[in-house]
Amino acid sequence: MNKDNDKFVICWAVTHAEKLCIKVLMLMLTYLNGMLQEVAIYKKRRRMVVFLYNQTLYR
């Protein structure tokens, strides 16, 4: 292998690694976003349940 070929291979590997890292990061971000939304929905639901429970309790 000559030096230029090695450089090319390294550059190719680096760009592919970067693309892969970006893909993984995006996936993680979407996953985290989904989790946060789930948590928000859960909190809202819990608040509603507590509210309804209190309403029935103090009636």
Backbone as a printed PyTorch tensor [residue, N CA C, xyz], in Angstrom:
tensor([[[  0.8500,  -1.2000,   0.0000],
         [  0.0000,   0.0000,   0.0000],
         [  0.8850,   1.2500,   0.0000]],

        [[  0.5760,   2.1900,  -0.9140],
         [  1.3410,   3.4490,  -0.8990],
         [  0.6540,   4.4480,   0.0270]],

        [[  1.3710,   5.5210,   0.3380],
         [  0.8780,   6.4780,   1.3430],
         [ -0.4680,   7.1010,   0.9310]],

        [[ -0.6180,   7.4590,  -0.3430],
         [ -1.8580,   8.1150,  -0.7880],
         [ -3.0640,   7.2200,  -0.5650]],

        [[ -2.8930,   5.9450,  -0.8500],
         [ -3.9840,   4.9940,  -0.6700],
         [ -4.3690,   4.9000,   0.8040]],

        [[ -3.3680,   4.8590,   1.6620],
         [ -3.6220,   4.8150,   3.1090],
         [ -4.4170,   6.0400,   3.5370]],

        [[ -3.9880,   7.2100,   3.0560],
         [ -4.6860,   8.4580,   3.3970],
         [ -6.1360,   8.3830,   2.9580]],

        [[ -6.3450,   7.8860,   1.7430],
         [ -7.7050,   7.7820,   1.2230],
         [ -8.5530,   6.8870,   2.1150]],

        [[ -7.9840,   5.7350,   2.4840],
         [ -8.7260,   4.7840,   3.3190],
         [ -9.0630,   5.4140,   4.6670]],

        [[ -8.0790,   6.1230,   5.2540],
         [ -8.3060,   6.7650,   6.5570],
         [ -9.4000,   7.8250,   6.4420]],

        [[ -9.3220,   8.6440,   5.3930],
         [-10.3410,   9.6830,   5.1860],
         [-11.7160,   9.0600,   5.0370]],

        [[-11.8010,   7.9780,   4.2530],
         [-13.0750,   7.2930,   4.0360],
         [-13.6270,   6.7810,   5.3610]],

        [[-12.7400,   6.1690,   6.1520],
         [-13.1530,   5.6110,   7.4400],
         [-13.6510,   6.7320,   8.3600]],

        [[-12.9290,   7.8530,   8.3720],
         [-13.2970,   8.9660,   9.2510],
         [-14.6550,   9.5330,   8.8470]],

        [[-14.8560,   9.7570,   7.5490],
         [-16.1400,  10.3330,   7.1150],
         [-17.2750,   9.3680,   7.4390]],

        [[-17.0410,   8.0730,   7.2580],
         [-18.0970,   7.1090,   7.5650],
         [-18.3670,   7.0630,   9.0580]],

        [[-17.3050,   7.1470,   9.8530],
         [-17.4690,   7.1570,  11.3090],
         [-18.2720,   8.3860,  11.7300]],

        [[-17.9670,   9.5320,  11.1160],
         [-18.6980,  10.7630,  11.4470],
         [-20.1760,  10.6200,  11.0920]],

        [[-20.4320,  10.0770,   9.8960],
         [-21.8300,   9.8910,   9.4790],
         [-22.5510,   8.9700,  10.4560]],

        [[-21.8690,   7.8950,  10.8620],
         [-22.4630,   6.9320,  11.7850],
         [-22.7400,   7.5960,  13.1300]],

        [[-21.7570,   8.3810,  13.6120],
         [-21.9200,   9.0770,  14.8940],
         [-23.1170,  10.0260,  14.8330]],

        [[-23.2320,  10.7580,  13.7200],
         [-24.3380,  11.7000,  13.5670],
         [-25.6620,  10.9430,  13.5700]],

        [[-25.6990,   9.8070,  12.8590],
         [-26.9320,   9.0090,  12.8220],
         [-27.3040,   8.5450,  14.2170]],

        [[-26.3030,   8.0390,  14.9500],
         [-26.5520,   7.5480,  16.3050],
         [-27.0320,   8.6850,  17.2050]],

        [[-26.3740,   9.8410,  17.0800],
         [-26.7730,  10.9990,  17.8920],
         [-28.2070,  11.4080,  17.5980]],

        [[-28.5590,  11.4380,  16.3220],
         [-29.9210,  11.8180,  15.9340],
         [-30.9260,  10.8170,  16.5010]],

        [[-30.5840,   9.5280,  16.4080],
         [-31.4700,   8.4970,  16.9510],
         [-31.6470,   8.6910,  18.4510]],

        [[-30.5290,   8.9450,  19.1510],
         [-30.5980,   9.1480,  20.5930],
         [-31.4380,  10.3700,  20.9270]],

        [[-31.2690,  11.4330,  20.1380],
         [-32.0240,  12.6630,  20.3830],
         [-33.5200,  12.4200,  20.1930]],

        [[-33.8840,  11.7320,  19.1080],
         [-35.3040,  11.4660,  18.8700],
         [-35.8570,  10.5730,  19.9800]],

        [[-35.0350,   9.6020,  20.4230],
         [-35.4550,   8.6970,  21.5010],
         [-35.6920,   9.4710,  22.7940]],

        [[-34.7190,  10.3580,  23.1220],
         [-34.8490,  11.1720,  24.3320],
         [-36.0630,  12.0880,  24.2460]],

        [[-36.2590,  12.6940,  23.0650],
         [-37.4030,  13.5790,  22.8540],
         [-38.7010,  12.8050,  23.0870]],

        [[-38.7690,  11.6080,  22.5270],
         [-39.9420,  10.7570,  22.7100],
         [-40.1700,  10.4400,  24.1740]],

        [[-39.0730,  10.1230,  24.8840],
         [-39.1850,   9.8180,  26.3040],
         [-39.6950,  11.0220,  27.0880]],

        [[-39.1570,  12.2070,  26.7630],
         [-39.5820,  13.4250,  27.4650],
         [-41.0640,  13.6730,  27.2360]],

        [[-41.5150,  13.4660,  25.9930],
         [-42.9340,  13.6680,  25.6810],
         [-43.7840,  12.6640,  26.4580]],

        [[-43.3020,  11.4080,  26.5310],
         [-44.0300,  10.3760,  27.2780],
         [-44.1550,  10.7880,  28.7460]],

        [[-43.0410,  11.2790,  29.2980],
         [-43.0310,  11.6990,  30.7020],
         [-44.0190,  12.8450,  30.9130]],

        [[-44.0100,  13.8080,  29.9690],
         [-44.9220,  14.9500,  30.0810],
         [-46.3710,  14.4720,  30.0570]],

        [[-46.6700,  13.5570,  29.1310],
         [-48.0360,  13.0210,  29.0250],
         [-48.4030,  12.2980,  30.3200]],

        [[-47.4440,  11.5040,  30.8290],
         [-47.6840,  10.7510,  32.0600],
         [-47.9760,  11.6930,  33.2260]],

        [[-47.1700,  12.7620,  33.3130],
         [-47.3640,  13.7330,  34.3980],
         [-48.7360,  14.3890,  34.2880]],

        [[-49.1140,  14.7750,  33.0590],
         [-50.4290,  15.3930,  32.8500],
         [-51.5220,  14.4340,  33.2770]],

        [[-51.3870,  13.1600,  32.8590],
         [-52.3940,  12.1610,  33.1890],
         [-52.4840,  11.9870,  34.6940]],

        [[-51.3190,  11.9240,  35.3310],
         [-51.2990,  11.7220,  36.7820],
         [-51.9600,  12.8980,  37.4850]],

        [[-51.6640,  14.0990,  36.9880],
         [-52.2680,  15.2930,  37.5740],
         [-53.7920,  15.2180,  37.4470]],

        [[-54.2680,  14.8020,  36.2740],
         [-55.7040,  14.6780,  36.0500],
         [-56.2940,  13.6360,  36.9890]],

        [[-55.6050,  12.5120,  37.1310],
         [-56.0980,  11.4410,  38.0030],
         [-56.1800,  11.9300,  39.4400]],

        [[-55.1270,  12.6230,  39.8800],
         [-55.1120,  13.1620,  41.2510],
         [-56.2420,  14.1680,  41.4230]],

        [[-56.4120,  15.0190,  40.4090],
         [-57.4720,  16.0320,  40.4510],
         [-58.8460,  15.3640,  40.5810]],

        [[-59.1020,  14.3700,  39.7280],
         [-60.3870,  13.6720,  39.7610],
         [-60.5690,  12.9410,  41.0890]],

        [[-59.4910,  12.3400,  41.5680],
         [-59.5450,  11.6190,  42.8440],
         [-59.9150,  12.5690,  43.9820]],

        [[-59.2800,  13.7530,  43.9870],
         [-59.5830,  14.7510,  45.0130],
         [-61.0260,  15.2240,  44.8930]],

        [[-61.4960,  15.4150,  43.6610],
         [-62.8730,  15.8680,  43.4370],
         [-63.8530,  14.8630,  44.0440]],

        [[-63.6130,  13.5780,  43.7970],
         [-64.5330,  12.5550,  44.3080],
         [-64.4000,  12.4330,  45.8270]],

        [[-63.1640,  12.6900,  46.3230],
         [-62.9000,  12.5380,  47.7510],
         [-63.6270,  13.6210,  48.5550]],

        [[-63.5530,  14.8760,  48.0620],
         [-64.0710,  16.0070,  48.8410],
         [-65.5050,  16.3680,  48.4830]],

        [[-66.1860,  15.5050,  47.7500],
         [-67.5440,  15.8390,  47.3600],
         [-68.5040,  15.5620,  48.5110]]])
